Amino acid sequence: MSVCTALVVGFVAAINLAVPELAASSIAPTSSDLLWIVDAYVVIFACLVIPAGAAGDKLGRKGTLLTGLAIFAAGAIVSATAPNVAIMLIGRAVTGLGAACVLPNCVGILLHATAPERRSHALAIWAAASGIGGVVGNVGGGALLTAGSWRTLLVAVAVIAVGCLAWAARSAPRSPRHERTLDLPGTLLFVMAVVALLIGIIEGPEQGWGSTVVLTAFVAGVVLGVSWAVVELRVAHPMLDPRLFRSPGLSSAGLGMTVVFFGNFGLFYVNASLLQYGRGFSVLQTGLGIIPLTVPLLVGTRYVPALTRRIGAPATLAAAFLLGSAGLMWLSYASAMTYPVYAAALVVIGLGIMLAAPCLTAQIASALPVERAGIAGGLQSATRELGSALGVAVVGTILTAGFTRNLPAALREHSPVPRTVNDALTLAPSDHQAVTDAFVNGADTALRAAALVVLIAGGLVVIGSRRGRQKPLR
């Protein structure tokens, strides 16, 4: 289950490394096309992950997981063989559908396969795998892109998915199905609300946060979200009962997971370019450069459940968010320092993720009865994907604003003002150092903003955790 989890989470990070090669490929994507090649997977993944968890509870988690892995592999092959952007986007959307079926049902299978006294340990390992997945995507993606092309990367992902399917078919136990009717109206409204919200978040940096497209998307998201809540309150078996969020523990844990992945994927977005432009790293070196972040996850995760029992969830989360914020702030000042100093900041961020992810995962899982394990997994996965999308959008917006503000005067006066390093160097190749410095300054500003968000939002999570009830909601 941990390998399946790392695969679908890591694929988000891996495809980002392929963007420069995709831009110059025979499918000839525009800048908007490139954005949606990356985000089509995330949008479908995020909006279907809770419905897919509910489907697993109803139809069987193992069968839904295996189906998801098969769909995931098929989508990756479609993308790998795509002759144009349209087919590529179809493949990415299909892969997102497969990922949505995989992730929540990994949690459901784990909860049913593990004795109650060992569940916190199993969930801690799974949480570490989901955190490591992004780094695995960076390292594995960098290695595959160095050895081959973006098509090689996609074929390799499909092969790994087939291997996971065979392994899960042999090893994963079946869990009982639950005779609950599928809530189709609630599911449809939920999906539409999440899609509208993510379109607003993703298009914000490109279209402008006050643009008609973005404002319309956010308004539609709110209206659809309210409609979803009204419908769910009236049906006998809602997909996700809004009353669950009356629990301060559950709502704060969902916010906490969003904050952790906001910082995590905001970091991934900045780090890939910062290492390449600021330090001159290759794609493979960039993938390897993030490895220090995984050291705490690999070494310390198994001790987190015992630590949480000893000092309590609020204290554990307070330490986690303080470390995460401090690490991001440290990183913003280490971009011009030697790599060991930079790597030390990544270790501090990894310590924050190591403490937060298992604690929050256990809080969400304990807030729902075990027969709703698929929904619990879906809720965790949805908050992760929302946080990831927000992290990339917000950090990317601040980075771009800082970059354009620090460009040489001649480039700032150009119409339109270049928004990427590549665009700026195309216009003024002789200003390479000044353009690179502008990017580093923008990245540092973005990291400081992310550190502030993690600190403030993390404080709200700790307050909610203190108020949270311990018993599962039914």
Legacy VTK file of the C-alpha trace (Angstrom):
# vtk DataFile Version 3.0
C-alpha trace
ASCII
DATASET POLYDATA
POINTS 474 float
0.000 0.000 0.000
2.905 2.336 0.709
4.465 1.705 -2.708
1.126 2.316 -4.459
0.770 5.544 -2.479
4.282 6.763 -3.324
3.588 6.036 -7.011
0.456 8.169 -7.364
1.804 10.998 -5.163
5.237 10.981 -6.810
3.762 11.250 -10.291
2.661 14.807 -9.465
6.274 15.819 -8.817
7.841 13.778 -11.634
5.850 15.391 -14.437
6.997 18.866 -13.325
10.588 17.938 -14.188
9.498 17.047 -17.726
7.918 20.442 -18.453
10.981 21.991 -20.218
11.320 18.931 -22.467
7.573 18.833 -23.162
7.675 22.513 -24.145
10.193 21.731 -26.887
8.579 18.439 -27.979
6.742 17.524 -31.181
3.300 17.934 -29.558
4.066 21.708 -29.434
2.090 22.770 -26.323
1.405 26.424 -25.535
2.176 27.792 -22.056
-1.481 27.251 -21.115
-1.338 23.693 -22.490
1.716 22.976 -20.321
-0.126 24.187 -17.245
-3.020 21.830 -17.919
-0.758 18.905 -18.815
0.522 19.176 -15.252
-2.789 20.044 -13.593
-5.298 17.806 -15.426
-4.031 14.911 -13.311
-4.297 16.925 -10.085
-7.809 18.233 -10.824
-9.318 14.814 -11.623
-7.401 13.201 -8.775
-8.569 15.746 -6.193
-12.220 15.987 -7.212
-12.812 12.215 -7.438
-10.775 10.955 -4.502
-13.592 11.158 -1.907
-16.216 9.610 -4.260
-13.692 6.868 -5.085
-13.220 6.202 -1.372
-16.993 5.927 -0.973
-17.108 3.549 -3.955
-14.492 1.383 -2.267
-16.573 1.212 0.922
-19.609 0.146 -1.135
-18.095 -2.045 -3.885
-14.990 -3.434 -2.204
-11.694 -1.675 -1.527
-9.355 -4.242 -3.069
-11.318 -4.395 -6.321
-11.481 -0.601 -6.529
-7.732 -0.359 -5.853
-6.856 -2.907 -8.554
-9.184 -1.207 -11.032
-7.562 2.115 -10.200
-4.046 0.771 -10.823
-5.147 -0.635 -14.201
-6.741 2.709 -15.179
-3.629 4.560 -13.958
-1.347 2.410 -16.138
-3.641 2.781 -19.164
-3.709 6.564 -18.802
0.078 6.739 -18.575
0.398 4.701 -21.803
-2.089 6.989 -23.589
-0.026 10.009 -22.501
3.258 8.330 -23.479
2.044 7.670 -27.019
0.140 10.960 -27.443
0.656 12.547 -30.897
-0.831 15.872 -29.788
-1.882 17.897 -26.763
-5.528 16.761 -26.816
-4.600 13.070 -26.477
-2.011 13.940 -23.839
-4.674 15.714 -21.752
-7.065 12.760 -22.103
-4.314 10.443 -20.894
-3.509 12.706 -17.952
-7.182 12.861 -16.943
-7.512 9.052 -17.143
-4.395 8.675 -15.000
-5.918 11.065 -12.437
-9.065 8.915 -12.314
-6.909 5.859 -11.595
-4.984 7.687 -8.864
-8.263 8.751 -7.225
-9.282 5.073 -6.976
-5.874 4.056 -5.577
-5.040 6.461 -2.771
-8.105 6.355 -0.447
-8.479 2.611 -0.766
-4.859 2.074 0.276
-5.850 3.614 3.631
-9.048 1.558 3.796
-7.192 -1.704 3.169
-4.536 -0.823 5.752
-7.085 -0.040 8.447
-8.887 -3.343 7.920
-5.717 -5.411 7.581
-4.106 -4.084 10.772
-5.009 -4.907 14.374
-6.388 -1.876 16.258
-3.331 -1.604 18.505
-1.025 -1.393 15.454
-3.084 0.972 13.320
-1.306 4.144 14.431
2.036 2.581 13.475
0.721 1.415 10.089
-0.807 4.827 9.377
2.481 6.508 10.329
4.349 4.390 7.771
1.701 5.139 5.140
1.894 8.866 5.913
5.687 8.736 5.524
5.268 6.992 2.163
2.944 9.752 0.966
5.463 12.372 2.083
8.376 10.543 0.490
6.375 10.075 -2.723
7.053 13.633 -3.856
10.789 13.138 -3.386
10.697 9.745 -5.111
9.001 11.479 -8.043
11.754 14.089 -8.173
14.619 11.603 -7.973
13.090 8.881 -10.155
11.753 11.387 -12.661
15.143 13.089 -12.894
16.901 9.758 -13.488
14.434 8.635 -16.168
14.488 11.983 -17.961
18.286 11.931 -17.945
18.339 8.410 -19.391
15.501 8.919 -21.880
12.670 11.309 -22.689
9.328 12.344 -21.221
7.792 9.398 -23.056
10.264 7.087 -21.265
9.114 8.512 -17.945
5.438 7.834 -18.707
6.081 4.277 -19.928
8.121 3.547 -16.793
5.264 4.833 -14.613
2.840 2.496 -16.426
5.179 -0.483 -15.905
5.509 0.275 -12.186
1.718 0.566 -11.893
1.286 -2.881 -13.470
3.838 -4.274 -11.018
1.912 -2.712 -8.120
-1.314 -4.216 -9.481
0.190 -7.715 -9.505
1.629 -7.249 -6.004
-1.625 -5.887 -4.556
-3.670 -8.637 -6.219
-1.504 -11.220 -4.468
-0.981 -9.551 -1.096
-3.836 -7.175 -0.258
-6.659 -8.726 1.794
-10.291 -8.216 0.935
-12.408 -6.206 3.349
-16.176 -6.430 3.833
-18.476 -4.350 1.654
-21.045 -2.072 3.232
-24.581 -1.859 1.953
-24.848 1.889 1.545
-26.493 3.430 -1.476
-24.196 5.540 -3.634
-25.122 9.204 -3.250
-25.053 10.270 -6.929
-26.521 13.822 -6.570
-24.163 14.622 -3.684
-21.212 13.129 -5.536
-21.933 15.136 -8.695
-22.293 18.421 -6.795
-19.123 17.714 -4.797
-17.107 16.983 -7.928
-18.377 20.117 -9.670
-17.602 22.273 -6.602
-14.038 20.957 -6.312
-13.415 21.331 -10.054
-14.601 24.961 -9.932
-12.417 25.689 -6.900
-9.322 24.121 -8.472
-9.862 25.923 -11.789
-9.866 29.198 -9.849
-6.705 28.256 -7.961
-4.843 26.992 -11.031
-5.848 29.828 -13.367
-5.243 32.532 -10.738
-1.507 32.949 -11.429
-2.025 32.957 -15.222
-5.269 34.910 -15.623
-4.957 37.159 -12.566
-6.789 36.650 -9.257
-9.312 39.364 -10.130
-10.027 38.099 -13.649
-13.536 37.132 -14.757
-12.562 33.485 -15.223
-11.084 33.141 -11.743
-13.824 35.050 -9.906
-16.515 33.092 -11.774
-14.828 29.825 -10.823
-14.653 30.769 -7.134
-18.274 31.966 -7.044
-19.395 28.764 -8.779
-17.362 26.751 -6.272
-19.083 28.449 -3.324
-22.589 28.074 -4.816
-22.014 24.423 -5.705
-20.454 23.773 -2.293
-23.486 25.190 -0.481
-25.805 23.173 -2.749
-23.790 20.042 -1.963
-24.109 20.649 1.792
-27.882 21.152 1.519
-28.304 17.925 -0.470
-26.049 15.899 1.851
-27.991 17.006 4.927
-31.207 15.613 3.438
-30.164 12.169 2.153
-30.155 9.018 4.268
-26.633 7.908 3.272
-24.553 10.953 2.279
-21.236 10.469 0.514
-19.610 12.801 3.080
-21.818 14.160 5.864
-21.076 17.907 6.359
-21.978 17.491 10.043
-18.710 15.628 10.518
-16.894 18.950 10.299
-18.559 20.093 13.528
-15.737 18.146 15.156
-12.867 20.596 15.822
-10.469 17.648 15.686
-11.543 16.515 12.230
-11.791 19.992 10.715
-8.428 21.061 12.162
-6.791 17.843 10.963
-8.128 18.465 7.437
-6.789 22.022 7.557
-3.499 20.699 8.915
-3.084 18.255 6.047
-3.806 21.080 3.595
-1.156 23.268 5.266
1.489 20.524 5.267
1.081 19.896 1.553
0.785 23.627 0.820
4.295 24.035 2.189
5.567 20.766 0.721
4.502 21.331 -2.876
5.175 25.063 -2.714
8.729 24.017 -1.829
8.881 21.465 -4.667
7.716 24.119 -7.134
10.422 26.593 -6.091
13.177 24.088 -5.360
13.307 22.505 -8.839
13.967 25.830 -10.558
16.034 27.306 -7.714
18.557 24.478 -7.884
18.742 24.575 -11.680
18.836 28.357 -12.189
20.470 29.415 -8.916
23.047 26.625 -8.607
23.337 25.326 -12.153
22.215 21.794 -11.229
21.200 19.307 -13.925
17.750 17.683 -13.885
19.165 14.595 -12.159
21.146 16.663 -9.647
17.973 18.623 -8.915
16.052 15.424 -8.201
18.835 14.187 -5.924
19.134 17.589 -4.279
15.828 17.182 -2.441
16.859 13.884 -0.786
17.872 15.447 2.584
14.186 16.194 3.167
13.434 12.452 3.214
15.992 11.519 5.876
13.738 12.336 8.862
10.784 10.613 7.165
12.773 7.423 6.654
14.465 7.385 10.054
12.025 8.944 12.490
8.443 8.294 11.348
8.067 5.033 13.262
8.679 6.865 16.549
6.021 9.543 15.995
2.961 7.554 17.280
4.735 6.901 20.594
5.792 10.544 20.830
2.216 11.689 20.148
0.882 9.409 22.894
3.474 10.800 25.283
3.186 14.561 24.696
-0.206 14.754 22.947
-1.271 15.678 19.421
-1.368 19.482 19.998
2.256 19.591 21.204
3.382 17.312 18.368
1.647 19.491 15.782
2.985 22.706 17.343
6.526 21.373 16.973
5.776 20.199 13.429
4.522 23.539 12.150
7.251 25.518 13.937
9.889 23.305 12.297
8.213 23.501 8.883
7.952 27.288 9.023
11.505 27.686 10.336
12.864 25.397 7.608
11.154 27.335 4.822
12.413 30.623 6.265
15.932 29.199 6.603
15.808 27.993 3.009
14.908 31.496 1.808
18.213 32.785 3.220
20.282 29.743 2.177
19.745 30.031 -1.595
23.085 31.865 -2.000
24.954 29.746 0.581
26.755 26.441 0.125
24.606 23.393 -0.616
25.187 21.737 2.835
23.538 24.781 4.468
20.653 24.494 1.991
20.410 20.744 2.674
20.257 21.348 6.433
17.175 23.537 5.912
15.567 20.695 3.930
16.208 18.343 6.876
14.406 20.777 9.213
11.412 20.871 6.834
11.498 17.065 6.710
11.339 16.947 10.517
8.171 19.047 10.393
6.543 16.748 7.823
7.690 13.691 9.803
5.844 14.916 12.908
2.736 16.316 11.210
1.743 13.707 8.623
1.316 10.627 10.893
-0.402 12.656 13.612
-2.909 14.252 11.212
-3.510 10.966 9.371
-4.369 9.232 12.647
-6.675 12.096 13.687
-8.681 11.908 10.458
-8.847 8.101 10.548
-9.990 8.036 14.200
-12.754 10.573 13.524
-14.655 8.080 11.346
-15.708 4.484 12.090
-13.620 1.800 10.430
-16.427 0.850 8.018
-16.038 4.334 6.501
-12.291 3.873 6.027
-12.517 4.661 2.314
-14.096 8.026 3.063
-11.404 8.705 5.679
-8.741 7.955 3.090
-10.524 10.089 0.520
-10.743 13.042 2.907
-7.024 12.816 3.661
-6.193 12.577 -0.028
-8.493 15.453 -1.023
-6.963 17.807 1.551
-3.481 16.826 0.346
-4.308 17.579 -3.289
-6.025 20.856 -2.382
-2.968 21.883 -0.366
-0.661 20.894 -3.223
-2.637 22.945 -5.764
-2.780 25.932 -3.413
0.931 25.699 -2.661
1.919 25.754 -6.331
-0.573 28.522 -7.203
0.170 30.879 -4.302
3.925 30.335 -4.187
4.092 30.536 -7.990
2.192 33.831 -8.027
4.481 35.422 -5.427
7.591 34.090 -7.170
6.510 35.531 -10.538
5.668 38.908 -9.000
9.041 39.052 -7.257
10.874 37.931 -10.378
9.335 40.599 -12.635
9.862 43.296 -9.974
13.604 42.511 -9.753
14.311 42.253 -13.499
16.643 44.807 -15.127
14.878 48.036 -16.079
14.979 47.332 -19.821
13.133 44.041 -19.348
10.599 45.560 -16.924
9.726 48.128 -19.604
9.246 45.470 -22.290
5.646 44.698 -23.296
4.684 42.136 -22.205
7.056 41.843 -19.252
8.760 38.398 -19.352
7.356 36.119 -16.650
9.861 33.256 -16.842
13.646 32.968 -16.864
13.527 31.459 -20.350
11.461 34.362 -21.717
13.779 36.931 -20.119
16.958 35.282 -21.425
15.472 35.040 -24.915
15.014 38.826 -24.896
18.320 39.654 -23.164
20.793 36.749 -23.263
23.623 39.003 -22.074
21.787 39.698 -18.783
22.017 36.091 -17.622
23.316 36.881 -14.113
20.816 39.696 -13.515
17.903 37.519 -14.669
19.040 34.634 -12.470
19.416 36.958 -9.484
15.877 38.259 -10.098
14.543 34.705 -10.043
16.405 33.849 -6.824
15.072 37.006 -5.146
11.519 36.128 -6.214
11.937 32.561 -4.958
13.262 33.770 -1.598
10.235 36.060 -1.195
7.879 33.188 -2.077
9.514 30.874 0.473
9.190 33.513 3.210
5.515 33.972 2.398
5.007 30.190 2.533
6.773 30.068 5.913
4.408 32.729 7.267
1.316 30.884 5.976
2.497 27.599 7.523
3.147 29.309 10.867
-0.216 31.125 11.081
-2.380 28.325 9.679
-0.462 25.791 11.761
-1.364 27.778 14.880
-5.055 27.456 13.976
-4.596 23.705 13.524
-3.032 23.382 16.982
-5.899 25.332 18.569
-8.448 23.099 16.809
-6.569 19.979 17.875
-6.743 21.087 21.517
-10.505 21.432 21.218
-11.008 18.241 19.234
-13.017 15.301 20.505
-11.256 11.959 20.681
-14.133 9.556 20.026
-15.066 8.615 16.397
-18.085 10.298 14.853
-20.905 8.070 13.594
LINES 1 475
474 0 1 2 3 4 5 6 7 8 9 10 11 12 13 14 15 16 17 18 19 20 21 22 23 24 25 26 27 28 29 30 31 32 33 34 35 36 37 38 39 40 41 42 43 44 45 46 47 48 49 50 51 52 53 54 55 56 57 58 59 60 61 62 63 64 65 66 67 68 69 70 71 72 73 74 75 76 77 78 79 80 81 82 83 84 85 86 87 88 89 90 91 92 93 94 95 96 97 98 99 100 101 102 103 104 105 106 107 108 109 110 111 112 113 114 115 116 117 118 119 120 121 122 123 124 125 126 127 128 129 130 131 132 133 134 135 136 137 138 139 140 141 142 143 144 145 146 147 148 149 150 151 152 153 154 155 156 157 158 159 160 161 162 163 164 165 166 167 168 169 170 171 172 173 174 175 176 177 178 179 180 181 182 183 184 185 186 187 188 189 190 191 192 193 194 195 196 197 198 199 200 201 202 203 204 205 206 207 208 209 210 211 212 213 214 215 216 217 218 219 220 221 222 223 224 225 226 227 228 229 230 231 232 233 234 235 236 237 238 239 240 241 242 243 244 245 246 247 248 249 250 251 252 253 254 255 256 257 258 259 260 261 262 263 264 265 266 267 268 269 270 271 272 273 274 275 276 277 278 279 280 281 282 283 284 285 286 287 288 289 290 291 292 293 294 295 296 297 298 299 300 301 302 303 304 305 306 307 308 309 310 311 312 313 314 315 316 317 318 319 320 321 322 323 324 325 326 327 328 329 330 331 332 333 334 335 336 337 338 339 340 341 342 343 344 345 346 347 348 349 350 351 352 353 354 355 356 357 358 359 360 361 362 363 364 365 366 367 368 369 370 371 372 373 374 375 376 377 378 379 380 381 382 383 384 385 386 387 388 389 390 391 392 393 394 395 396 397 398 399 400 401 402 403 404 405 406 407 408 409 410 411 412 413 414 415 416 417 418 419 420 421 422 423 424 425 426 427 428 429 430 431 432 433 434 435 436 437 438 439 440 441 442 443 444 445 446 447 448 449 450 451 452 453 454 455 456 457 458 459 460 461 462 463 464 465 466 467 468 469 470 471 472 473
